[in-house]
Amino acid sequence: MNREMRRLQKKEEERAKRRRQEAPRQRRRERTPPHQFFREVRQELKKVAWPTRQETTTFTVVVLIVTVVVTGITFGLDLGFKQMILRVLENV
């Protein structure tokens, strides 16, 4: 290892040591009072783009239809594999 690499390694070790010493100070944070927390939550919720009733109904119907279709496909595959396995075992 040449001198330049040793210097870089020494600097990095010093930085790491400083970071370890500074870390405990960063952990000590003041707690937010409850009234301020709820005020900030209300402010953030005002920024949310809430879906309309029609959009919510449409999304719900789509989710239900997709759930029924995926359940049917899973049931069909399960039934098919079961029949295949039973036929293979009957022939053995």
MMTF fields as JSON, N, C-alpha, C and O atoms, coordinates in Angstrom:
{
  "mmtfVersion": "1.0.0",
  "mmtfProducer": "UNKNOWN",
  "numBonds": 367,
  "numAtoms": 368,
  "numGroups": 92,
  "numChains": 1,
  "numModels": 1,
  "chainsPerModel": [1],
  "groupsPerChain": [92],
  "chainIdList": ["A"],
  "bondAtomList": [4, 2, 8, 6, 12, 10, 16, 14, 20, 18, 24, 22, 28, 26, 32, 30, 36, 34, 40, 38, 44, 42, 48, 46, 52, 50, 56, 54, 60, 58, 64, 62, 68, 66, 72, 70, 76, 74, 80, 78, 84, 82, 88, 86, 92, 90, 96, 94, 100, 98, 104, 102, 108, 106, 112, 110, 116, 114, 120, 118, 124, 122, 128, 126, 132, 130, 136, 134, 140, 138, 144, 142, 148, 146, 152, 150, 156, 154, 160, 158, 164, 162, 168, 166, 172, 170, 176, 174, 180, 178, 184, 182, 188, 186, 192, 190, 196, 194, 200, 198, 204, 202, 208, 206, 212, 210, 216, 214, 220, 218, 224, 222, 228, 226, 232, 230, 236, 234, 240, 238, 244, 242, 248, 246, 252, 250, 256, 254, 260, 258, 264, 262, 268, 266, 272, 270, 276, 274, 280, 278, 284, 282, 288, 286, 292, 290, 296, 294, 300, 298, 304, 302, 308, 306, 312, 310, 316, 314, 320, 318, 324, 322, 328, 326, 332, 330, 336, 334, 340, 338, 344, 342, 348, 346, 352, 350, 356, 354, 360, 358, 364, 362],
  "bondOrderList": [1, 1, 1, 1, 1, 1, 1, 1, 1, 1, 1, 1, 1, 1, 1, 1, 1, 1, 1, 1, 1, 1, 1, 1, 1, 1, 1, 1, 1, 1, 1, 1, 1, 1, 1, 1, 1, 1, 1, 1, 1, 1, 1, 1, 1, 1, 1, 1, 1, 1, 1, 1, 1, 1, 1, 1, 1, 1, 1, 1, 1, 1, 1, 1, 1, 1, 1, 1, 1, 1, 1, 1, 1, 1, 1, 1, 1, 1, 1, 1, 1, 1, 1, 1, 1, 1, 1, 1, 1, 1, 1],
  "groupList": [{"groupName": "MET", "atomNameList": ["N", "CA", "C", "O"], "elementList": ["N", "C", "C", "O"], "formalChargeList": [0, 0, 0, 0], "bondAtomList": [1, 0, 2, 1, 3, 2], "bondOrderList": [1, 1, 2], "singleLetterCode": "M", "chemCompType": "L-PEPTIDE LINKING"}, {"groupName": "ASN", "atomNameList": ["N", "CA", "C", "O"], "elementList": ["N", "C", "C", "O"], "formalChargeList": [0, 0, 0, 0], "bondAtomList": [1, 0, 2, 1, 3, 2], "bondOrderList": [1, 1, 2], "singleLetterCode": "N", "chemCompType": "L-PEPTIDE LINKING"}, {"groupName": "ARG", "atomNameList": ["N", "CA", "C", "O"], "elementList": ["N", "C", "C", "O"], "formalChargeList": [0, 0, 0, 0], "bondAtomList": [1, 0, 2, 1, 3, 2], "bondOrderList": [1, 1, 2], "singleLetterCode": "R", "chemCompType": "L-PEPTIDE LINKING"}, {"groupName": "GLU", "atomNameList": ["N", "CA", "C", "O"], "elementList": ["N", "C", "C", "O"], "formalChargeList": [0, 0, 0, 0], "bondAtomList": [1, 0, 2, 1, 3, 2], "bondOrderList": [1, 1, 2], "singleLetterCode": "E", "chemCompType": "L-PEPTIDE LINKING"}, {"groupName": "LEU", "atomNameList": ["N", "CA", "C", "O"], "elementList": ["N", "C", "C", "O"], "formalChargeList": [0, 0, 0, 0], "bondAtomList": [1, 0, 2, 1, 3, 2], "bondOrderList": [1, 1, 2], "singleLetterCode": "L", "chemCompType": "L-PEPTIDE LINKING"}, {"groupName": "GLN", "atomNameList": ["N", "CA", "C", "O"], "elementList": ["N", "C", "C", "O"], "formalChargeList": [0, 0, 0, 0], "bondAtomList": [1, 0, 2, 1, 3, 2], "bondOrderList": [1, 1, 2], "singleLetterCode": "Q", "chemCompType": "L-PEPTIDE LINKING"}, {"groupName": "LYS", "atomNameList": ["N", "CA", "C", "O"], "elementList": ["N", "C", "C", "O"], "formalChargeList": [0, 0, 0, 0], "bondAtomList": [1, 0, 2, 1, 3, 2], "bondOrderList": [1, 1, 2], "singleLetterCode": "K", "chemCompType": "L-PEPTIDE LINKING"}, {"groupName": "ALA", "atomNameList": ["N", "CA", "C", "O"], "elementList": ["N", "C", "C", "O"], "formalChargeList": [0, 0, 0, 0], "bondAtomList": [1, 0, 2, 1, 3, 2], "bondOrderList": [1, 1, 2], "singleLetterCode": "A", "chemCompType": "L-PEPTIDE LINKING"}, {"groupName": "PRO", "atomNameList": ["N", "CA", "C", "O"], "elementList": ["N", "C", "C", "O"], "formalChargeList": [0, 0, 0, 0], "bondAtomList": [1, 0, 2, 1, 3, 2], "bondOrderList": [1, 1, 2], "singleLetterCode": "P", "chemCompType": "L-PEPTIDE LINKING"}, {"groupName": "THR", "atomNameList": ["N", "CA", "C", "O"], "elementList": ["N", "C", "C", "O"], "formalChargeList": [0, 0, 0, 0], "bondAtomList": [1, 0, 2, 1, 3, 2], "bondOrderList": [1, 1, 2], "singleLetterCode": "T", "chemCompType": "L-PEPTIDE LINKING"}, {"groupName": "HIS", "atomNameList": ["N", "CA", "C", "O"], "elementList": ["N", "C", "C", "O"], "formalChargeList": [0, 0, 0, 0], "bondAtomList": [1, 0, 2, 1, 3, 2], "bondOrderList": [1, 1, 2], "singleLetterCode": "H", "chemCompType": "L-PEPTIDE LINKING"}, {"groupName": "PHE", "atomNameList": ["N", "CA", "C", "O"], "elementList": ["N", "C", "C", "O"], "formalChargeList": [0, 0, 0, 0], "bondAtomList": [1, 0, 2, 1, 3, 2], "bondOrderList": [1, 1, 2], "singleLetterCode": "F", "chemCompType": "L-PEPTIDE LINKING"}, {"groupName": "VAL", "atomNameList": ["N", "CA", "C", "O"], "elementList": ["N", "C", "C", "O"], "formalChargeList": [0, 0, 0, 0], "bondAtomList": [1, 0, 2, 1, 3, 2], "bondOrderList": [1, 1, 2], "singleLetterCode": "V", "chemCompType": "L-PEPTIDE LINKING"}, {"groupName": "TRP", "atomNameList": ["N", "CA", "C", "O"], "elementList": ["N", "C", "C", "O"], "formalChargeList": [0, 0, 0, 0], "bondAtomList": [1, 0, 2, 1, 3, 2], "bondOrderList": [1, 1, 2], "singleLetterCode": "W", "chemCompType": "L-PEPTIDE LINKING"}, {"groupName": "ILE", "atomNameList": ["N", "CA", "C", "O"], "elementList": ["N", "C", "C", "O"], "formalChargeList": [0, 0, 0, 0], "bondAtomList": [1, 0, 2, 1, 3, 2], "bondOrderList": [1, 1, 2], "singleLetterCode": "I", "chemCompType": "L-PEPTIDE LINKING"}, {"groupName": "GLY", "atomNameList": ["N", "CA", "C", "O"], "elementList": ["N", "C", "C", "O"], "formalChargeList": [0, 0, 0, 0], "bondAtomList": [1, 0, 2, 1, 3, 2], "bondOrderList": [1, 1, 2], "singleLetterCode": "G", "chemCompType": "PEPTIDE LINKING"}, {"groupName": "ASP", "atomNameList": ["N", "CA", "C", "O"], "elementList": ["N", "C", "C", "O"], "formalChargeList": [0, 0, 0, 0], "bondAtomList": [1, 0, 2, 1, 3, 2], "bondOrderList": [1, 1, 2], "singleLetterCode": "D", "chemCompType": "L-PEPTIDE LINKING"}],
  "groupTypeList": [0, 1, 2, 3, 0, 2, 2, 4, 5, 6, 6, 3, 3, 3, 2, 7, 6, 2, 2, 2, 5, 3, 7, 8, 2, 5, 2, 2, 2, 3, 2, 9, 8, 8, 10, 5, 11, 11, 2, 3, 12, 2, 5, 3, 4, 6, 6, 12, 7, 13, 8, 9, 2, 5, 3, 9, 9, 9, 11, 9, 12, 12, 12, 4, 14, 12, 9, 12, 12, 12, 9, 15, 14, 9, 11, 15, 4, 16, 4, 15, 11, 6, 5, 0, 14, 4, 2, 12, 4, 3, 1, 12],
  "groupIdList": [1, 2, 3, 4, 5, 6, 7, 8, 9, 10, 11, 12, 13, 14, 15, 16, 17, 18, 19, 20, 21, 22, 23, 24, 25, 26, 27, 28, 29, 30, 31, 32, 33, 34, 35, 36, 37, 38, 39, 40, 41, 42, 43, 44, 45, 46, 47, 48, 49, 50, 51, 52, 53, 54, 55, 56, 57, 58, 59, 60, 61, 62, 63, 64, 65, 66, 67, 68, 69, 70, 71, 72, 73, 74, 75, 76, 77, 78, 79, 80, 81, 82, 83, 84, 85, 86, 87, 88, 89, 90, 91, 92],
  "secStructList": [7, 7, 2, 2, 2, 2, 2, 2, 2, 2, 2, 2, 2, 2, 2, 2, 2, 2, 2, 2, 2, 2, 2, 2, 2, 2, 2, 7, 7, 7, 7, 7, 7, 2, 2, 2, 2, 2, 2, 2, 2, 2, 2, 2, 2, 2, 6, 1, 7, 7, 7, 7, 2, 2, 2, 2, 2, 2, 2, 2, 2, 2, 2, 2, 2, 2, 2, 2, 2, 2, 2, 2, 2, 2, 2, 2, 2, 2, 2, 2, 2, 2, 2, 2, 2, 2, 2, 2, 2, 2, 2, 7],
  "xCoordList": [0.85, 0.0, 0.897, 1.808, 0.633, 1.479, 1.028, 0.019, 1.808, 1.54, 0.179, -0.53, -0.176, -1.451, -2.629, -3.583, -2.55, -3.614, -3.687, -4.775, -2.518, -2.509, -3.15, -3.918, -2.826, -3.421, -4.941, -5.676, -5.404, -6.836, -7.52, -8.603, -6.871, -7.443, -7.5, -8.484, -6.453, -6.419, -7.52, -8.195, -7.697, -8.757, -10.134, -10.994, -10.332, -11.623, -11.876, -13.007, -10.856, -11.008, -11.365, -12.19, -10.737, -11.052, -12.499, -13.2, -12.942, -14.327, -15.303, -16.31, -15.0, -15.871, -15.925, -16.98, -14.794, -14.744, -15.596, -16.324, -15.505, -16.316, -17.81, -18.628, -18.153, -19.555, -20.094, -21.226, -19.276, -19.709, -19.905, -20.809, -19.063, -19.191, -20.392, -21.035, -20.702, -21.824, -23.17, -24.196, -23.183, -24.436, -25.3, -26.502, -24.761, -25.631, -26.302, -27.431, -25.629, -26.231, -27.404, -28.374, -27.338, -28.4, -29.644, -30.751, -29.501, -30.637, -31.534, -32.729, -30.978, -31.753, -32.598, -32.125, -33.844, -34.749, -35.889, -36.326, -36.346, -37.499, -38.737, -38.858, -39.65, -40.904, -41.833, -41.869, -42.579, -43.562, -44.785, -45.265, -45.289, -46.497, -47.685, -47.747, -48.617, -49.75, -50.557, -50.955, -50.803, -51.599, -50.9, -51.556, -49.577, -48.831, -48.861, -49.002, -48.728, -48.772, -50.09, -50.103, -51.21, -52.522, -52.767, -53.425, -52.247, -52.383, -51.643, -52.163, -50.437, -49.668, -50.34, -50.32, -50.936, -51.649, -52.811, -53.015, -53.584, -54.708, -54.224, -54.862, -53.104, -52.567, -52.186, -52.448, -51.567, -51.171, -52.388, -52.4, -53.42, -54.616, -55.382, -56.1, -55.237, -55.859, -55.212, -55.848, -53.957, -53.233, -53.555, -53.215, -54.207, -54.493, -55.562, -56.558, -55.359, -56.363, -57.305, -57.03, -58.421, -59.362, -60.183, -60.587, -60.444, -61.268, -62.736, -63.209, -63.435, -64.863, -65.613, -65.042, -66.897, -67.717, -67.788, -67.727, -67.917, -68.002, -66.69, -66.715, -65.543, -64.254, -64.102, -63.625, -64.506, -64.404, -65.266, -64.838, -66.483, -67.374, -66.779, -66.797, -66.253, -65.652, -64.463, -64.349, -63.583, -62.409, -62.819, -62.208, -63.848, -64.317, -64.849, -64.548, -65.636, -66.183, -65.052, -65.072, -64.069, -62.934, -62.19, -61.832, -61.95, -61.237, -62.029, -61.449, -63.335, -64.155, -64.145, -64.031, -64.263, -64.248, -62.909, -62.867, -61.811, -60.479, -60.293, -59.699, -60.793, -60.673, -61.415, -60.899, -62.622, -63.4, -62.688, -62.62, -62.158, -61.475, -60.227, -60.018, -59.404, -58.171, -58.515, -57.844, -59.545, -59.968, -60.406, -60.065, -61.174, -61.61, -60.442, -60.417, -59.465, -58.291, -57.529, -57.117, -57.338, -56.626, -57.374, -56.76, -58.694, -59.504, -59.376, -59.211, -59.452, -59.336, -57.979, -57.899, -56.921, -55.581, -55.427, -54.863, -55.923, -55.84, -56.577, -56.054, -57.787, -58.582, -57.885, -57.837, -57.346, -56.649, -55.418, -55.212, -54.603, -53.402, -53.772, -53.096, -54.831, -55.268, -55.652, -55.261, -56.428, -56.837, -55.624, -55.55, -54.672, -53.461, -52.694, -52.258, -52.531, -51.776, -52.494, -51.859, -53.828, -54.585, -54.453, -54.313, -54.495, -54.336, -52.939, -52.777, -51.93, -50.555, -50.42, -49.794, -50.993, -50.871, -51.68, -51.29, -52.799, -53.569, -52.793, -52.925, -51.992, -51.242, -49.979, -49.378, -49.567, -48.326, -48.531, -47.582],
  "yCoordList": [-1.174, 0.0, 1.24, 1.355, 2.156, 3.345, 4.409, 4.252, 5.508, 6.554, 7.209, 7.502, 7.433, 8.092, 7.242, 7.766, 5.955, 5.059, 5.05, 5.023, 5.073, 5.1, 6.379, 6.35, 7.514, 8.784, 8.749, 9.177, 8.247, 8.157, 7.257, 7.569, 6.129, 5.21, 5.872, 5.713, 6.608, 7.273, 8.34, 8.466, 9.113, 10.119, 9.474, 9.978, 8.372, 7.682, 7.148, 7.203, 6.64, 6.157, 7.305, 7.142, 8.476, 9.644, 10.091, 10.422, 10.102, 10.472, 9.501, 9.915, 8.218, 7.213, 7.394, 7.241, 7.716, 7.925, 9.137, 9.095, 10.23, 11.419, 11.115, 11.572, 10.338, 9.98, 9.182, 9.393, 8.259, 7.467, 8.337, 8.092, 9.35, 10.239, 11.161, 11.496, 11.579, 12.491, 11.774, 12.403, 10.501, 9.755, 9.849, 10.083, 9.68, 9.759, 11.129, 11.21, 12.203, 13.523, 13.668, 14.355, 13.049, 13.156, 12.397, 12.765, 11.372, 10.567, 11.324, 11.041, 12.267, 12.993, 14.053, 15.149, 13.706, 14.653, 14.959, 14.116, 16.175, 16.568, 15.935, 15.834, 15.512, 14.947, 16.077, 17.141, 15.813, 16.786, 16.711, 15.617, 17.85, 17.818, 17.272, 17.463, 16.604, 15.999, 16.99, 16.669, 18.198, 19.155, 19.562, 19.76, 19.69, 20.026, 18.856, 19.054, 17.65, 16.464, 16.395, 16.215, 16.538, 16.435, 17.593, 17.421, 18.755, 19.896, 19.6, 19.871, 19.047, 18.7, 17.577, 17.579, 16.616, 15.535, 16.108, 15.724, 17.02, 17.638, 18.41, 18.37, 19.11, 19.859, 18.919, 19.213, 17.787, 16.83, 16.173, 15.937, 15.874, 15.241, 16.177, 15.713, 17.479, 18.433, 18.373, 18.719, 17.938, 17.861, 16.588, 16.481, 15.627, 14.34, 14.508, 15.199, 13.88, 13.9, 12.727, 11.611, 12.971, 11.92, 11.542, 12.42, 10.227, 9.818, 10.19, 10.308, 10.368, 10.664, 9.379, 8.289, 9.52, 8.346, 7.406, 6.186, 7.975, 7.148, 6.382, 5.199, 7.059, 6.383, 5.251, 4.166, 5.51, 4.485, 3.277, 2.136, 3.524, 2.431, 1.64, 0.409, 2.346, 1.679, 0.819, -0.335, 1.376, 0.623, -0.604, -1.665, -0.467, -1.592, -2.707, -3.88, -2.345, -3.35, -4.05, -5.271, -3.283, -3.877, -4.85, -5.943, -4.474, -5.357, -6.639, -7.725, -6.532, -7.724, -8.641, -9.859, -8.068, -8.882, -9.584, -10.778, -8.854, -9.459, -10.552, -11.59, -10.333, -11.348, -12.622, -13.725, -12.472, -13.647, -14.378, -15.607, -13.639, -14.263, -15.011, -16.161, -14.376, -15.024, -16.244, -17.271, -16.143, -17.291, -18.438, -19.594, -18.115, -19.154, -19.819, -21.042, -19.022, -19.586, -20.485, -21.583, -20.037, -20.839, -22.137, -23.199, -22.055, -23.247, -24.216, -25.42, -23.686, -24.531, -25.219, -26.415, -24.464, -25.063, -26.122, -27.188, -25.832, -26.787, -28.077, -29.17, -27.951, -29.105, -29.902, -31.132, -29.169, -29.832, -30.6, -31.748, -29.965, -30.645, -31.851, -32.879, -31.728, -32.849, -34.041, -35.175, -33.769, -34.838, -35.475, -36.696, -34.633, -35.17, -36.077, -37.161, -35.644, -36.438, -37.748, -38.797, -37.69, -38.918, -39.896, -41.099, -39.406, -40.284, -40.898, -42.078, -40.081, -40.611, -41.681, -42.712, -41.463, -42.432, -43.709, -44.787, -43.612, -44.788, -45.676, -46.9, -45.062, -45.815, -46.44, -47.296, -46.045, -46.582, -47.857, -48.431],
  "zCoordList": [0.0, 0.0, 0.0, 0.82, -0.918, -0.991, 0.006, 0.693, 0.069, 1.057, 0.85, 1.812, -0.402, -0.689, -0.189, 0.387, -0.413, 0.05, 1.576, 2.151, 2.231, 3.692, 4.217, 5.178, 3.57, 3.982, 3.811, 4.7, 2.686, 2.44, 3.458, 3.953, 3.765, 4.738, 6.123, 6.846, 6.487, 7.786, 7.864, 8.885, 6.77, 6.749, 6.886, 7.608, 6.199, 6.26, 7.669, 8.152, 8.323, 9.694, 10.632, 11.531, 10.423, 11.25, 11.026, 11.982, 9.777, 9.476, 10.134, 10.707, 10.048, 10.651, 12.169, 12.783, 12.755, 14.199, 14.581, 15.573, 13.789, 14.061, 13.912, 14.71, 12.883, 12.677, 13.85, 14.285, 14.364, 15.517, 16.751, 17.55, 16.908, 18.064, 17.924, 18.919, 16.689, 16.458, 16.477, 16.736, 16.214, 16.106, 17.367, 17.239, 18.566, 19.748, 19.891, 20.376, 19.477, 19.582, 18.627, 18.947, 17.486, 16.503, 16.944, 16.549, 17.736, 18.181, 19.148, 19.236, 19.861, 20.871, 20.169, 19.868, 19.918, 19.284, 20.237, 21.02, 20.144, 20.936, 20.325, 19.104, 21.18, 20.687, 20.278, 20.896, 19.219, 18.755, 19.667, 19.963, 20.111, 20.947, 20.149, 18.934, 20.806, 20.09, 19.251, 18.131, 19.785, 19.013, 17.721, 16.698, 17.757, 16.544, 15.562, 14.355, 16.082, 15.224, 14.471, 13.253, 15.195, 14.55, 13.587, 12.562, 13.909, 12.996, 11.682, 10.6, 11.782, 10.583, 9.795, 8.564, 10.509, 9.822, 9.032, 7.88, 9.623, 8.915, 7.692, 6.64, 7.823, 6.684, 5.549, 4.382, 5.887, 4.849, 4.209, 3.001, 5.013, 4.467, 3.533, 2.648, 3.722, 2.803, 1.422, 0.426, 1.353, 0.081, -0.704, -1.882, -0.055, -0.695, -1.759, -1.541, -2.906, -3.972, -3.739, -4.182, -3.044, -2.702, -3.922, -4.685, -4.129, -5.273, -5.052, -3.921, -6.17, -6.066, -5.729, -5.758, -5.411, -5.089, -6.293, -6.135, -7.497, -8.709, -8.936, -9.274, -8.749, -8.912, -7.893, -8.227, -6.659, -5.619, -5.957, -5.782, -6.443, -6.826, -7.987, -7.977, -8.989, -10.142, -9.716, -10.129, -8.896, -8.443, -7.64, -7.771, -6.81, -5.996, -6.888, -6.667, -7.893, -8.818, -9.569, -9.725, -10.033, -10.753, -9.853, -10.292, -8.604, -7.67, -7.445, -7.43, -7.27, -7.049, -8.272, -8.131, -9.467, -10.693, -10.854, -11.152, -10.658, -10.804, -9.755, -10.047, -8.539, -7.489, -7.881, -7.701, -8.415, -8.829, -9.969, -9.963, -10.947, -12.087, -11.623, -12.009, -10.807, -10.336, -9.479, -9.576, -8.648, -7.844, -8.739, -8.488, -9.801, -10.744, -11.444, -11.586, -11.886, -12.556, -11.594, -11.969, -10.37, -9.371, -9.088, -8.986, -8.961, -8.722, -9.893, -9.694, -11.123, -12.31, -12.397, -12.679, -12.154, -12.189, -11.103, -11.347, -9.92, -8.813, -9.165, -8.95, -9.706, -10.09, -11.205, -11.171, -12.193, -13.298, -12.837, -13.231, -12.003, -11.511, -10.65, -10.694, -9.878, -9.048, -9.922, -9.647, -10.988, -11.894, -12.576, -12.714, -13.0, -13.645, -12.69, -13.077, -11.464, -10.491, -10.199, -10.095, -10.065, -9.806, -10.976, -10.752, -12.217, -13.393, -13.428, -13.738, -13.106, -13.101, -12.04, -12.285, -10.863, -9.777, -10.067, -9.617, -10.809, -11.162, -12.135, -12.105, -12.988, -13.993, -13.422, -14.071, -12.253, -11.676, -10.992, -10.457]
}
